[in-house]
Amino acid sequence: MARPPSIAVVTGASSGIGAAVSRRLAADGVTVVAVARRADRLRAMAAAHPRIVAHPADVTDPSALDALVERVGDEFGRCDVLINNAGVPGGAFSGPERIEGMRHTMRVNFDAAAHCTAVFHQLLAASAPSQVINVASVSGKLGIGPADYVASKFALVGLSEALSLSWAPEGIIVTQLNPGFIATEGFPQRQLLRSPFARLVGVPEDVADAVADVIARPRRERTVPRWYRPLITLRHVAPGVFWRVAARTPRARGTRDEP
């Protein structure tokens, strides 16, 4: 961005990646409006970090998002960075009984991010140069993992790519940030940590560092860790080789974590 951001909104901020991003940006001098359902955790973060402002809300509730953008506009008069991070892991897609589970995953991982981006559009444009960072996933580029999660992240990647072009003339940069396997409370990565692929698992602070990097040096796409990027390239230039490799991963079964 042309100037350092002063106000950032982070969804899914009560734990994992969202909490790490909120703490990192606050340490960098940004005022962070931290959004999540778990009010107690948000308030504890705000008490420990004076630049974090707690805003309990359910991002799947359109009226709650309307209230969020109204508060940010009234209290701060601008939004320099919107970080859509709220997400759920989804589960195996096996038949009709999983349809409602898929709808829930889409509501949280895609619909909420799309709605939040839409309601902040006017404020972001008025604050330009500004930025939307959608925390998608390498799964949304490779197609590995629970089908409902993968579908929701493919959708978020597509939204990000389209808006990165259509909103650019307004001074709004839209970035798809695609983490690889990151161990968090909601995504403990137990399957992978028990496998030969354990070295691929990162921590939320890796993503927080990538967010700070993308804000400092804006771009349309960022993969974290960076060495996942060759897999995305392989997926497109040598799909046969990629699918043979992908079939060997624990996520090829379409499940996430086992007890």
N, C-alpha and C positions, 0 to 999 in steps of 0.2 A: 504494500500500500504506500501511497505517497507520503503519508504521515502516520505516526504511531496511533493505534486505536485507543480510544478512551473508554468506550462502553462495549461490552460483549455480552451476549445472551447464550447460555449453554444449557441445553436440555439433557435429561438423564444425568443430572449433576450430583446425585447423592452418593454415588459409589463408582468404582471402576474407572473407566476412561474419562467419564464426565467429571468426576471429582478430581482426577489428576490434571485434567485440562484447566479446570477452574482454579486450582491452586497455582498452577504454573503461570497462567495469565495474571492472576492477582499479584504474584511475586514480581511480574514484569511491569507492574504499575497500572494494569487495566482494571477498571471497575467491572466486576462480573455479576450479572444477574443469573443466579444459579436456580434452575428449574427442575423439579422432580416431585413425586408424590410424597416421599418420606420427609415430612417437615422437620422431624427431630434431627435427622442427619444434616439437613441443610442448615438448620440453626446452629448446630455444633460447628460446622465449617465456618459459618459467618462469624461466630464468636472467636474463632481462632485466626481468621483472616479478615481484617477490617475492610478490605476492598471487595469482599464477597457479600452480595445481597441475596438473602434467601427469598425465594418465591415458590411456595408449594403450589403445585398444579398438576393435573392429569392432562398430558398433551394429547390424549385421544378425545378430549372434550372441547369441541369448537368454541364454546362460550368461555372456557378457561383460557384459550389462546387469544381470544378477543380482549379479555381482561389483562393478559400479559402485555400485549403490545400497547394497550392504553396506558398501563402503568409505566412502561419504559419511556413512552413518548412524553407523558406528563412529568415524570421525575427527572429524566435525563435529557429529553429533547432530541435524542439521536440514538442510532444503533449502528456501530461501526462494523461489528462482526456478529453474525448469527451462526451458531454451531449446533446443527441438528444431530444429536448423538443418542437420544433415547432409543432403546432397542431391547428386543427379547430374543431368546435363542431359537425358538421354534422346536419342532420335533420331527420324528419320522413320519413320512407321508405314505400311508398304507392303504387307504380306502375311504369310503364315504364318511366314516366316523372321524376322520381328520379334517374335514372341510371347515368346520367351525374353528379348529385350531389354526388353520391356514389364514382364515379371515382375521383372527385376532393378531397373528404375526404381521399381516399386511397393514392392519390398522395402526399398530405401534411403529413398525419399522419404516413404512412408506407413507401411509395416509397422513399421519401426524406430522411428519417432516414436510410433506407437500403443503399441508394446511398452514403450518407455522411459517413456512417460506412465503406463502401467499399473503398472509395477514401482515407480515413485516415488510412487504415490497415497498409500500409508499414511504415508510420511515427509512428504509435502506437507501432508496433513491434520493431522499432529501439529505441523507448523511454522506453521500458519495464524495470520494471513493470509499466504497464499503465492500463487504465480503460475506458470502454465505459459504460455510464449510459443512458439507454433508458427510458424516461419518458412515461410509458405506462398508465395503468389505472386499477382500481379495476373492471371497466366495462369490461375490457379485460380478466378478470378471472371469472366474474359472469354472463355476458350476459344480463345485464340490461341497457336499454337506447336506443337511436336512433340506428337502425340496422347498418347504415354505419359507425358510430363512433365505435360501439362495434366491428364490423368486422375488422376495421383498427387496433384497439388495441389488439385484439386476434392475429392478424398477427404479430404485434410488439413483443408481449409476446413470440410467437413461435420462431421468429428470435433470440430473446435474449437467449432463452433456448438452442437452437442449437449452437449458437456461444459461449456460456459460456463453452461448452464442447470442441468444435473444436479449439477455439483460446487459451484455457488455456495453452497448451504446449509452446506457444510463449510468455507467460508472460502477456497476455492481459486478464483482468477480465471483463466479460460482465455482467452487472447487469440490471435486470428489476426492475424499481422503479414504484410501483403501487399506485398512490394517490387515495384516496376516493374523495368525493365531495369537491372541493375547489372553492371558489368564486373568480373569476377574471373578467377582462373586457370582455374577449371572452366567458367565462363560468359563467355568473352571478348567476346561481343557483336559479332563482326566484321561480320556482315551489317548490323546496324543502324548501326554506326559508319561504314560505307561508303555509307549511304543518307541521304536528307533527314531521317530520324528520329534522327540521331546526337545531337541535343540532348536527346533523352529519356533517354540513358544516364547513370546515376549511378555512384557509387563506394561501396565497402563502409562507409565512415565515415557515409554518409547513413543506412544501416540501423542502425548502432551508435547514432547519435543518437536514432533512433526507438525503439529498445529502451529506452534510458535514459529517454525521455519516457514510454513505456508503463509502466515500473516506477514512475516518480514519480507518474503520473496514470493509474491502471489503467482499461482499457476492454476491451470484447470484440473490437474490431476497429480496426486502424490500417493505413492505406495510406501508402506512402512511395515517392517524394515525394507529398505530399498532392494535387497537381494531377492525379494519375491518377484520383482519386475520381470526377470528373464522367464519365469514360468508363464506370465501373462503373454509375453511375446511368443513363447513356444506354443501356447494354446492356439495362436492364430497362424503361425508360419509352418508348424509341423504338428497338426492336430492328432495324427496317428500316434506319434511318439508321446505326446502329452497324455492321451487317454490311457496308454499303457502304464505310464508312471502314476497317473491319478488312481487307477484301479488298485494300486498297492497301498493306498493310504487308508487309515481307519475310517475316515469320513466317506469313503466310497460306498459304504453300506447305507448311507442316507440317515445316519443317526448321529447323535452328539455324544453325550456323556453317559456312561453306565455307572451304577452305584459302586 
